[in-house]
Amino acid sequence: MNRLIGIILITLATLAHADPYAVYKANPWSGKPAPTIIIAHGCDGLGRNPHYGNEARKFNAWGWNAIIVDSFGPRGVSTDCELPKKVKYGDRKDDVLATAEWAFEQSWHKGPMAVVSYSHGGTTALHVANDPGNDLIKVALAYYPTCGKIGLEGDPYRFANPRVPTLVFHGAEDQWTRGGPCQVTLGERSNRPELYTLSMYPGATHAFDMPFPDRYSHGHPMRYCADCTRDADTKIHKALNESITNPIPANPRVDKR
C-alpha cells in the first residue's frame, strides 16, 4: 500500500492567474490535511528530469504535500537553459504564488507552505521570498540560484528585502550559476541578511543534489555530492519543521479550518 500523501502536478493556464489549468495525481491521498511544499523545476523543465518527482516523494515521506508547478509547458517552452531567457523569473514567481493561493483552499492542505526550487527555479524562490504580496509561503529553499545580473534582471537590490527565512544551497565549483555573487547579494546588499542562510559546498558543482553520473550540460560540469545533499536535506528538514512549530507572525493568512 502506497502510504505517500500525494503529489500534484499543476499546469497553469495563464501567466499569472490563480486557477490551475489541470491537476494530475501522481500518488494516492492519505485523506489527512498536511502542510504543502511547492516545487519549481530548473531550466530543463519537467520532461527530462526525474529528480523533481523524487524530491516530491521525499517531502511526502516527511509529511508534506508536494506540488510540482510546470512553468514552461503552458508557455510553449520545453527547456530554457540558454540566453536570452524565454520565461522570466517574475512570471515564475507569479506561478508559485498563484499555486499557493489555489492550494490554500484545498481540503488536503493545512498548515504552512514552502517553496523549493532548482537553478532557474532557485532564482524564482528568491523572488518569492522578497515579494511584498506573499503571505502564504513561509519558507523559501533555493538550490544553486543565479544571484547576479541575470537573476536580478537589472536591479542589484531586488533581493534586499526578504520576508521569510530563505535557505540557499550552492556549489563552490558551480561554473553555471556561480555562488560567489550570492555571498554579496544575500549579505551586504540585503536589508535583512539574518533571514538568509547560504550553504556553500567546497568542490560541489551545479546540480550537486541530483544523483546521476558525472556529466556536462551546456558546457558545465555536474557531479553528484552525497555529503552535500545530506547536509542540505538536514537543514531543509529542520527549517520545514520549524515553520510548523514556530510559524512566522508577520502578515499571516488566517486558516479557519
N, C-alpha and C positions, 0 to 999 in steps of 0.2 A: 504494500500500500504506500503510495507516494504521500509523504507527510508534509511536503513543502507547501508553504502558504499560498504561493501563486505568483506568476509573472504575468504582467500585462504588457503587450506590445501595442503602443498607441501610434497611429499615424495621424498627424494633424491636418485638417482640411485647408487651413489658411495659414498665413504667416504669423498672425498674432491673436487670432480669436480663440476663445477658451474651449470650445466644444471639440472633442476628439472626432476625427473622421471615422476611425474604425478601431475596435478593440479585439485583440486576439489573446485567448487564454492559453498559455504555454504549460501551465501546471494547475492541478485541481485546487479548489479553495479549501481552507480549513474551517471556514464559517466564523472564525473568531476575528474581530477587528484588531488591527495592528498598525503600528507606525509605518510610514511609507518612504522609500527612497527612490528618487528619480535618477535614471542613468542616461547620461548624454554621451553618445559614441564619439569616436575620433574621426579624422578626415577620411578614413577608409569606409565609413558608412556601416550599414548593418549586413550587407550582402556577403562579405567575405570572411568576417572575423567572428569566430565562436566565443571570443573572450567575454563579450558583454552578457551573453546568456549564462555563461559560467559564473560571472560575477553576481548576476541576479539570483542564481541558486544559492550562492554563498550567503547573500543577505537574507534569503528565505530561511536558511538554517540558523541565522542569528535572530530570527523572529520578526523580520521586516518584510512587508510587501515590497516588490520591486517593479518599477515601471520603466520600460525602455522606450525612449522617445526617438522616432525616426524624423530627423530634421532635413533629410536630403530627398527621400523618395517623393514626397508631395510637391517638391520644388523641381522635380525632373532631374535631380543630380544623383549620381551613383557614388562618386568619390569627389573630394575637394582638397587634394593634397598639394596642388600647385598654385602659384600666384598668377593672376590675381584671384582672390577668393570669390567663389560663386555665391556662397551663403555667408552672410555677415554674422558676427558674434552677437550683435544686438538682436537679430532675428531669432537666433537660437536661445538667447536669454528669454525672449518672449514665449518661445515654445515651452520652456521649462516652467515658467510662471503660469502659463495657461494650463498646463498639465496639473500643476499643484492645485489650481482653483477647481479643476474637474475632480481630482482625487479627493479633495476635502469634502465633497458632497456625497461620496460613495459610502455605503453601509459597511464595507470591509475595512475602511480606514478609521483609525482613532489614534490620536497622539501626535507627536512631532513629525515633521517632514525634513528630508535632507536631499541634497543633490550630490552625486558623484560623477566625475567626468574625466575624459581622457584626451590629452593633446588639444585638438581643435575644440573638443567639448570642455577640456580643462579650462581654457580661457573663458568659455561660456560661464563656467561656475564662478569665476571671479567677477564677471558682470552681474550675475545673480546676487552674489554676496554684497555688492555695492549698490544695488538698485533700491532707491528710496521707497518704491512701491511694494517691495516684498515684505509681507507679513506672515508668510506661511513656512518658507524654508528657514529652518533653524540652524542648520549646519551645512557648510559647503566643503566639498572634498575635491581637490583638483590634482590630477596626475599630469605631470610634465606640461603645464600650460605655457603659452607664449606670454611673457610679461613685458616684452619690448615694444617697439614701434608698431609691429603688425597687430599684436594683441590689443594694444591701447587704441588702435585706429586713430592715431594722430593726437591724442590727449595724454600727456605724460602723467597726469594726476587722475586718470579715470578710475583707478583702484585705490584712491586715497581715503575713502570713507566706508570701510566695510561695516556692515550692520550685524553680522553674525560671525561666530567662530569659523575660521577658514583654515583648513589644513592643506598644505601644498607639498607634493612629493616630486622630487626631481633628481635626475642623474647628473653627477658632476661631469660626466663624459658625454652628455647628450649633445650631439652635433646638429640636431634639427631645431628644436625649440629653445635650447640652451637655458640653463638655470641661472646663470650669472645675473642677468637683468632682474630676476625675481628678488634677489637679495636687496637691490636698490628700490625697486618698485614697491615691495611689500614692507620695506623697512623705513628708510629715511624719507621717502616720498609719501608715506602713509600717515594720516592723522590719528589712526587707531592701530598702531603696529602690534599692540597686545592681543588683537583679535586674529592675527596671522601666526601660523606655525609652519615654518618652512623646514622640511627634512631634505637635506642634500646628501645623496649617497655617493661616496667616492667610488670611482670606477664604473658606475652604472650608466647605461646608455638610455636612449629613448625606448619607451615600451619595455622597461625593465621588469614589469609585473606580468608580462604575457609569456606563459610557459611554452614557447615554441623554440625550434632550433635556431642557432645563430644565423642571422640573415642581414640583408641590406634592403632598405626601402627608400626609393628616390635618392639613392646615393648615400644614405645614412645608416650606420651600423646599429643593429638591435641585438641585444643579448639579454637573456633572462637572468635575473638575480634573485635567487630564492630567499636569501637572507634579507634583502631589501624589501621584498614582498611581504615576508612575515612581519617585519618591523612596521610597515605601513598598515597591515591588517590589524595589528595590535593597537596602534594609535587610532585607527578608524573605529574599531570596535568600542574602545573606551569613549571616544567622542560621541558616538551614537547613544551609548548607554547614558552618558551624562546629559544628553538632550532630553532624555526621558525623566531622569531623576532630578535634574536641575534645569527646568525649562527657562528660556530667556524671557524676562518680563516685558521687554520693550515691544510696543505695538502688537500685542497678542491678538490672534483671531480666536474669538470665543467659540469653543466647540460645545454645543448644547446637548450632545448625545450622552 
